[in-house]
Amino acid sequence: MAESNQLVELVHSRIDEFIETRQPIVTTISPDLTPLVDFSRQFLSGGKRFRALFCYWGWKSVEGARSPAEPAAADDPRARLSPVVAVAAALEIFHAAALVHDDIIDKSDTRRGKASAHRLFEAMHASSGWAGSREDFGQAAAILLGDLLLGWSDELLDEGLAGVARASAQAARAEFNRMRTEVTAGQYLDILEERAWLTKPESELLDRAMRVIVFKSAKYSVQAPLVIGAAVAGAGVEHLDALRAFGLPLGIAYQLRDDLLGVFGDASVTGKPSGDDLREGKRTVLVALARQALAEDDRNLLDTLLGDPALTAEQITGLQRLILDSGAVLRVEDLIQSQVAEALAALAGSPIEAEIAEQLGILAETVTRRVF
């Protein structure tokens, strides 16, 4: 997928250029603010850029169906791509902001194999000999870093949308705004489930876990970027509906795979300690399915240990075995396959060209078949 690789490189460059323009605004206030810029660069330098890719292929699904560009535009493909690259980069900055805040909420030590933002600020506090609690400083500073990134994502989105037709810009902005509301609601539902899970009827737990997936991840990670990209290109209602029908089940499959990785993933691959979701007490579809199949004693053991940040490696291994033996992993794998099949079926007979549908199918395979 050379085209996807090119898009990723363009997004990297656009983010770097954007930070270069913002650095003097921040550092001229005070050199003490330099860590905000440096840590921003660190958290924006990695990742798989899935949201940027879905945004681009949503855009391409409309642009690719049009007549060839005028000679001037064809001579400068970067100029033609500039709006969608900026919008895709804005999505990646928003994602970085969400991760910074998510790590605070989850008390995560690492992100992509390196220290999470609040831990970086804690280390800075400790090495500088400052007064007060390093944990309090780290958390407060990371919240502000996340807020800064949120603002920057908005600024870059506006820069990208300035280059497209007004109606398209308004549609893309409306989708972006909706995405922000939905993912924040989904994040709240996630932390609510960790605390309210056992006060709810057993019959509701699976549906509640699925609701978290839909709003915290599926719409935000796949569906919204696709629709935002297509809106930038001026897609009509039928086209947007087709992308939504493809994006939602694929987003669900994407998060189901992520949930498996959160319990069984190799730290060298995921950048997170193995079993991290067990220590954080994530009440996922995987956990809900395991509880349905476990005997009462084993279910009580799972409920007791899940969410204990002091879980030992031996306890993690025991919980992993418990979940495996319950058959929940195989059931989640079946759910992933059925959701992917539903997503691909939505492309059949849609207004999306076969060549673009093929690329979307390849991307679907990439995001849902990540290995342990």
BELVENHU-V956882 format. One record per helix or strand of 3 or more residues. SS is the DSSP state (~ for helix, > for strand). FROM is the first residue (numbers start at 1). TO is the last residue. If there is no record, write none. Layout:
BEGIN
ss=<SS:SS>
from=<FROM:FROM>
to=<TO:TO>
END
This chain:
BEGIN
ss=<~:~:~:~:~:~:~:~:~:~:~:~:~:~:~:~:~>
from=<2:31:50:71:77:117:134:166:202:237:267:276:285:296:313:328:354>
to=<27:44:63:75:106:128:161:199:232:264:270:280:293:305:325:347:368>
END
